[in-house]
Amino acid sequence: MKLINKLFSKQKPVMIEFCQRNLDQFLKEENYSDFNRFLNQKYINYKEYECQSKCKECRQSPYAVVDGKFISAENSDELLAKLKAQAEEK
């Protein structure tokens, strides 16, 4: 029964917005494939902006905006974990 629920679950789309400068500063090369795998799921929509005018936050830590909610983390691994958790809540 759980398999059927997973196959036919209606996952709501999640919109994630990134700042390109923030990604360039904090995203580690070894995390590219993990982020890519996550972002290419069919219920994930994402957009990368050159700047989101959150300069103070941008300099301090990696962040993303998920469905209008600001999410920050200590490092890119933690950010990905938080993004996955937010997506699962939907």
URHUCOR-V363168 format. One record per residue. N is the residue number from 1. RES is the residue in three letters. BURIAL is I if it has 16 or more other ideal C-beta (glycine too) atoms within 10 Angstrom, else O. Layout:
n = [N N]
res = [RES RES]
burial = [BURIAL BURIAL]
//
This chain:
n = [1 2 3 4 5 6 7 8 9 10 11 12 13 14 15 16 17 18 19 20 21 22 23 24 25 26 27 28 29 30 31 32 33 34 35 36 37 38 39 40 41 42 43 44 45 46 47 48 49 50 51 52 53 54 55 56 57 58 59 60 61 62 63 64 65 66 67 68 69 70 71 72 73 74 75 76 77 78 79 80 81 82 83 84 85 86 87 88 89 90]
res = [MET LYS LEU ILE ASN LYS LEU PHE SER LYS GLN LYS PRO VAL MET ILE GLU PHE CYS GLN ARG ASN LEU ASP GLN PHE LEU LYS GLU GLU ASN TYR SER ASP PHE ASN ARG PHE LEU ASN GLN LYS TYR ILE ASN TYR LYS GLU TYR GLU CYS GLN SER LYS CYS LYS GLU CYS ARG GLN SER PRO TYR ALA VAL VAL ASP GLY LYS PHE ILE SER ALA GLU ASN SER ASP GLU LEU LEU ALA LYS LEU LYS ALA GLN ALA GLU GLU LYS]
burial = [O O O O O O O O O O O O O I O I I I I O I I I O O I I O O O I O O O I O O O O O O O O I O I O O O O O I O I O O O I O O I I I I I I I O O O I I I O O I O O I I O I I O O I I O O O]
//
